[in-house]
Amino acid sequence: MRNRTDPAPEFAEQLELTGGDLELAERHALRRVAGLSTELTDVTEVEYRKLRLERVVLVGVWADGSITDAENSLTELAALAETAGSQVLEGVIQRRSRPDSSTYVGRGKVEELRAVVDDTGADTVICDGELSPSQLRNLEQAVKVKVVDRTALILDIFAQHAKSREGKAQVELAQLQYLLPRLRGWGESLSRQGGGAGGSGGGVGTRGPGETKLETDRRRINQRISRLRREIKGMKTVRLTKRANRSRNAQPTVAIAGYTNAGKSSLLNRITGAGVLVENALFATLDPTTRRAQTTDGRWYLLSDTVGFVRHLPHQIVEAFRSTLEEVAAADLVLHVVDGSHPDPEEQVRAVHEVLADVDAGALPELLVINKTDAADPETLQRLKTLWPDAVFVSARTGAGAAELREAIDRLLPPPPVELELTIPYDRGDLVAQVHANGEIVASRHTESGTWLHARVGEGLAAALAPYRD
């Protein structure tokens, strides 16, 4: 018989969960149910149309590269669709020199796609590219089901995963920027809204055509975009203030960047024990997490997890998340994490370098970290070691290579800029502790008058230590 003061077994289990476990459990608690939808029929209130992704067919255009590249791209699109909560039924690729300007795929392929949709019972078609408004409308009319492009799919995933106020604002801004040129009406939605037609009693000056439904939506969306930009700008000011405080405290910063689902959060947990959310899903991390870590010689530094990248990352996302991605640009070192078990890790590296260049972080010191070595093919790992001889090979899940990674970080972190010799009185042990925590000790000894140090420290700490310099 259980004692009344003992916690229930299920409650005892909850007590052992970390913050990341609880967040993961919360995310899995509610899942989309196929066949149920509350999709909006218009956008009068400037609400982003929720994607109703239940049973989907994927379609891609192979315009350049090899067939393996095209298949890898469609496989990634399938992973994105599943992350958004859909069931992938079929995937088709058409070989063309360029996407059709009218319907993305050729006319014959449109008929074949319509047959595939009918045979599978799909309710959504997802295209592996960004469609123009006319392509979206024409293809939707031809296949008679909802059509979504790659950009809208990624935006939907971001909307599901954003949790912080800044993250939600950035995602909404990106969604509205994407939606604005694609507004279209249904039925009478585009009819004129009379400004006071005859007999309405509006009086002189109020009668006339008024605004169209489309014009009203555009005006409201533009107003919302302006307000979101102001809010994000204010949040950026707070971020810059925090960054200035870190610079003043002379704590070096290391940013973890890389392809989505490469294991960046797992690596952060392995190095710092942070306990942040880890999920085998694309874009599980949108809100940056910063934790303190320590070098082998006792110096503290900040390690930041950032949003993952993906090939053809929508420019709306890059622009909206620019303030967050600037954390990478302000870092002293970038840990570029690569999924060693991925079929095409070289393409992952290329896509990440494109985004880093967009946010002016392309010239930063970079340490390539090949993760998931426990799941990677040995031949692939050998090829990557030949391709990137300076990379560190680790497994965040098993801990293999973690010691080598810490040594590499210690070696690549920039030393504090100010070198000095000083004697600190014994009653100012707090200053000695600050030098140990935020500086680099070259030599030390105890003397009659205090603790003598030969050290390298940041400019702010050097100013505080000025009275004790020899």
N, C-alpha and C positions, 0 to 999 in steps of 0.2 A: 504493500500500500504506500502511495506516495505521500511524503510529508507535506502539510499544508503550506509550509514556507518555501518548499522547493518550486522552482519555476516549471511550468509545463514543458514537456519535451520540445514542442514546436517553438515555444518562446526561447528556450535555451539555445536552439539552433540559430534563431535570429540574433541572439546576443553575440554570436561569433562572426557574424557577417561584417565585412568592411564596408566603407562608404561606397566603393566601386561596385561591390556585390549587390548592395541595396539598390543602386541606380540601375544596374543591369536587370535585377528582378522586376523593378518598376517598369522598365521598358518592355519586358516580355509579358507583363501582366495583361496588357490590352493589345490585341491583334485584330487586324481587319477581318471582317467576316464577308466571304464572297456572297454577292447577290444583294447586299445592303448598301445603299448609297444615299448621301444627302448632297449630291452635287448641285451647285447653284445653276439656275436657268438664266440668270443675267448677272451683271456686275454693277448694279445700280449703287450698292453700298461699297463699291471698290473692294470687294472681297476676292482674294485670289481663288480661282476655281480649283478645288481639291481634286487631285488626280485620282480617278477611280480605277486603280490598277488591280484587277483580279486575275483574269485569264488573258495572257498576252501572246502575241506573235511578234518576233523580232525581224527586222529587215535592214540590210546594210548594202552599201554600194562599194565595190572594190575598184577604186580608181587608180591606185598606185601601190607599190610594194608587192610582196609575195602573197600567195593565198594563205600562208600561215599567219601573216600579219592581219589579214582580213578576218580570219577565224578567231584569232586572239582578241581582236577588237570586239567581235560579236559575243565571245565568251565573257568578256568584261561587262558588256551591256547586259547580259543575262544575270550576272552577279549584282549589278546595280538594280535591275528590276526586282530581283528576289529580296534585296535589302529594303526596297520600297514596299514590300508586302504583296508581291504578285506571284502568280504561277506561270512559268514560261512553258508554252505548249509547242512552239515551233520556231525555227530560225532559218531565214533564207538570205542569200547573198546574190547580187547581180553584178556581173563584170561590165563596167562602163568606163569610158574615158573621163567622164564627169557626171555628177548627178543631173537628172533631168530637171530643167528649169521650171517645169510645170507641176510635176507630180513626184519628184525626187527619183523614182524608178521609172523605167520606160513603160509605154502604154501596155505592151504585152505582159510585162511583169505585174502591172496593176491588176489585170484580169486574173493572173495566177494567184496573186496575193488575196484577191477577193475570194477565190475558191478555197484557199487555205483557211481563211477566216471562217467561211461557212462550214467547212469540214470539221474544224476543231472546236467550233462554238466560242471562239475568242470574242472578247468585247473591247479589246484595245490593241492597237498596232503601235509599236515603238520603233522609231527610225534611229539608226546609228549615225546621227549628224544633227546639225541645227537647221531646221526648216524655215524658209521664209513664210510670211503670213499667207501668201498665195499658194505655196506648195502644201501647207498645212490644210488649207480650206479645200483645195482640189482633191487631195488624196483622201481626205475624210469623206467627201461627197462620193468618191469612187468606190471605197471599200465599205461604206455604210456603217462604220463603227468609229469610235473615238481614236484619234491619231495623236501621239505624243512624240516629241523629239528628245534627243539625248539631254539637251539643256534643261528642258522642263522636268525630266526625270531626276536629274541631279539636284535641281532646286527643291523638288518634293522631298528628297532624302534629307537635305539640309534642314528643311522646315520641320521634319519629324524629330531631328536629333538636337536642334538648338535648344539650350536650356537657360543660358544667362540672358540678361536684358540686352546686352550689346549684341550677342549672337543672334537673338530673335530680330532685333532691329536690322542687322546686316542682311539676314536672309529675306526679310520682308522687302527691303530696298531692292535687292537683286530680283525678287519675284515681280515687283511692280515695273522695274525697268524692262524685264522680259515681256511682261503682259502688255505694256503700253502700245507697241506697234501691232499687236495681234488682237486688239479688241475687235469684236464683230458681233452683230446682233442676231437675235433669233426671232422669227415671226415679226411681230409688230414692235420689237424693241427699238428699231431704228426709225419709227414714225416720229413725226414732229410733235413736240409738246407745246400746245398752243399757249400763247401768253395772255389769253383773254379773248377767246373767239366770240363772235356776235351772240348776244343774249346771255353772256356769262356775268355781265355787270361789272366787268373790270374797269370800264371807263376809257376815256381817250388816252392814247399812249401805251395802253397795256395790251392791245390786240396785235397779233402778228404771229409769225411762225415759231418764235421762241427757239430754244436749243434742241438739237436732236439728242436722242438718248446717248449716242456715241460721244457727242461733244460734252455732255454732262459727265460721263464716265472719265473722259480724258482730263477734264478740268480737275475733278476730284483726285484722280491718281497723281497728277502733277503737284497738287497741293500736299498730298501725303508724302510724295517723294521729297519735296523741299523740307518738310518737317523732320523726316527721318534723317536727312543729311545733316540738319542742324543738331539733332540729338547725337548722332555718331561723332560729329565734330567735337561736341562737348565731352563725350566719353574719351576721345583721343587726347584731349587736354589732361584728363586725369591720368591716362596711361603714360603720357610724357612726363608728368610730375613724378610718378612712381619710378620711371626709368632714370630721371635725374637724381632721385634719392639713392638709387642703387649705384650710380656712377660716383656720387659723393662718398659713399661707403666703400668704394673701390672693390666691389665684388664682381669678378668676371662673370660673364653670362655665356651659357652654351645652349643653343637652340637645336632641338631634335626636329628635323624636317625629313620629308620623304613621301613616297607613294602611299595612298590610302591602304590600310590593312597590311602594312609592311611590318607592324609590330612595334610602333613607336611608343605607345603607352605601356606596353609590356616591358620595354627596355627601361623606361622611366621608373617603373615599379622595381625592376631588378636592381637598378643602381641606387635608388633612394628609398625604397620601401614605401612609396607614396600611397599605394592602395587606390589608384584611380581606376575608372571604368575600363575594363578590357572586354571587347566583344569581337567575335569573328564575323565582322560585318564592315562594309565600306562606310567611311565617314562616321565612325562611332564617336570620334572626338572632333568637336567643333570649337569648344571653348578652351582656350589655352590654359594649361596648368603649369605652375612654376613651383619647384621644390629646391631646397638647399642640399648640396652634396659636398663632400670633403675629399680633397686630394690626399695622396699617401703621406705628404709632408705636413698635413693638418690645415691647409689653406681651404677656406670655404669658397664655393662658387654656386651660381644659380643655374638650374637645368630646367628648360621650358619645353613642354610638349606643345606642338602646334597642329593646325588642321592639315589633313592629308591632301595630296594632290592627285590628279588623275589626268590621263591624256585628254586633250581637247577640253580642258577645264573651262567652263563658260566665262567669258570676259566679265559678265555681270558679277559673278562670284569673286573673281580676283579684285575687281574694283570695290565691291562692297566690303570685302574682308581686308582691304589694304591696310587699315590701321592695325589689325591683328597681325598681318603678315610682316608689318614693320618691326615686330619683335625679332624676327629672324634677321632683318637687315641691321639691327642694332647689336647683334650678338658678337662676341669675340671669336666664337668657333661654331661651325655648323656640323652637327652629327647627321650625315645623310644616310638614312636607313633604307636598305634595299631588301626586298623579299627574295632570298636565295632560292626558294622553291617555286617561284613564278616562272611560267614558260618563256617569258621575254624580259629578263631583268634589265637588259641594255636599254630597251624602250622606256622602262620606268625611270631610269637615270636621266635619259634625254628629256622626258616630260617634266621632271622635277627641275632640271636646270633651266628650262624655258620659263617656269613660273618664278624661280629665284631671280632670274635676270629681269623679269617684269617689275619686281619690287626692290631693285637695286641691291640685291644680295649675291649677285653672281661672282663677285671678286673676293668674297670672304674666305678665310681659311676653312677648309672642308676636310672632314674625316669620313671616309666612306665606310659604312658598317653593313656587312652582309649578314642579315638575320635569318632565322629559321633554318640553320644548318642541319638541325636534327631531322628536318623533313625534306631537305634538298637532295637531289641526285648527286652522288659522288663525282660523276663525270662533269656535271655542270659546275660544281664547286671548284674542281681543278681548272676548268676553263676560265672561271671568274678570277681565280688566283693569278693566272697568267695575264689576264686582261687588266686587273687592278692589283698589282703587287703590294701596294701600300695600304690596302683595305684591311680591316679587322673583321674576322669571321666569328660570329657569336650565335648563341641560341638563348633568347630571352626566357624561353620556357624552362630549359634545363639548367641554365646558368653557365654553360660552356662558353669560354672565351671572355667572360665578364672581367676577369683580372687583367687580361691583355687590353681590354677596352679602357679600363680605368688608367692603366699606365700610359696609353696613347693620349688620353685626355690631359693627364698631368704634363706630358711632354709638349703638347701643342698649345696649352693655355698660355697667353702672354704673361710675362713676368710684370710685377708692379713697376711703374716707371721711375720712382724716386729711390735712389740708394743712399743710405745714411748710416752713421755710427753715432750711438747715443748711450747715455747712462740714465736709467729711469729709477728714481728713488723707490725704496721698498714699499712706501705707503701708497704708491700709484700702480699697484698690481693690475688695475683695470686697463691701463694703457698697454702693459705687457701682453695681457690677454687679447687686446685688439690687434696687436701686431701679429700674434700667433694665428688669429682667426682670419685676418684680412690681408696679411702680408706674407713675405717669404723670409725666413730666418736663414742667414748665411752662417753666422756664428754667434755664440752667446756665452757669457760667464758671469758669475757672481763676484762682486767687488765689495769693498767696505762701504761705499757710498750708494750702491744700488745694483741693479741688473744692467750689465753692459751688453748691447746688442749691435750686431752688424746685420742690417736687414734691408729689404726692398719693400716699399709701401706705396699706396696711392697718394695722390696729391693732397686730398682732404685730410687724411691721417697724418701726412708729413707736416702739414701746417700745425696740427694739434701737438705734435712731438717737437716742434721747433725749439722750445725753451730747454730741452734736455739734450740737444745735439752737442757732441764733443767739438 
